Amino acid sequence: MLKKKEKKTFEEKIRKISRKTQENIRAANNTFERFCHEYYDSRTLDQIFEELSLLKGDEQIEASSEVLQNWID
């Protein structure tokens, strides 16, 4: 139920901006989703964020930074 609400809220938030910006945001989201699936053994974006949410403090910051850096690389 929470996942549906989060996705709905995401869609509601981006609905208020230009269509081109919405397309770019969705494209980036899709690219990141594919990256998570390929790089992290078929895990979904939601699973990665769930795992990151279990970490605390500096460990969470470091792990989040590592995920984003791996995506960029």
N, C-alpha and C positions, 0 to 999 in steps of 0.2 A: 504494500500500500504506500509506503514512504517513497519508494522508487518512482511510482506513478506520479505522486505529488511533485517530486523534484523535477521530473521531466516536464510535467505540465507547467510548473512555475518557470522553468527555463524557456519554454516556448512562449509563455505569456510575456516574459521580459524582453525577448528579442523581437517579438511582434511589433513593438513600439518604435523600432528603428528601421532604417531604409531597407528595402528588399535586397539590394546588393550587399549590404553589411550582414544581413541575415544569412545570405548564401555563403559569404566568407566564413562566418562563425560556424555554420553547419559543416562546411568543408574541412575546417580545422578540427572540429570535433570528430568527424569521420576519420580523418587521417590519424588522429591520436588514438582513436578506438582500434584501428587496424594495427598501429604500432604496438599497443598493449597486447593485442591478440598474438602477434608474431613474436615480439621480443620476450614476453612474459608467459610463454607456454600456454597459449590459447585462453588466457584469463581476460575477462572483460574489463572495460574501463571502470565499471562499478566495483568490481572485485579489487582492483588496484587501489581505488580510493578508500574502500572499506579497510583494506590492510593498512594503508597510511593513517587512517583515523585511529587505529589501535595504538599507534606509536605516540609518544609524548615528547614535548620539549625539543631539544636539539636533535634528538634522533629522528623525530618527525620532519623537521626542517631539512636535515641532511638527506633523508630518504626521498622526500619530495623533490629536492633539488636534483638529486641523482636521476630520478625518473624523467624530469624535464630535460636535463642535459643529454640523457641517452636518446630522447626523442629528437632533439636538435641535431645531434651528431648523426 
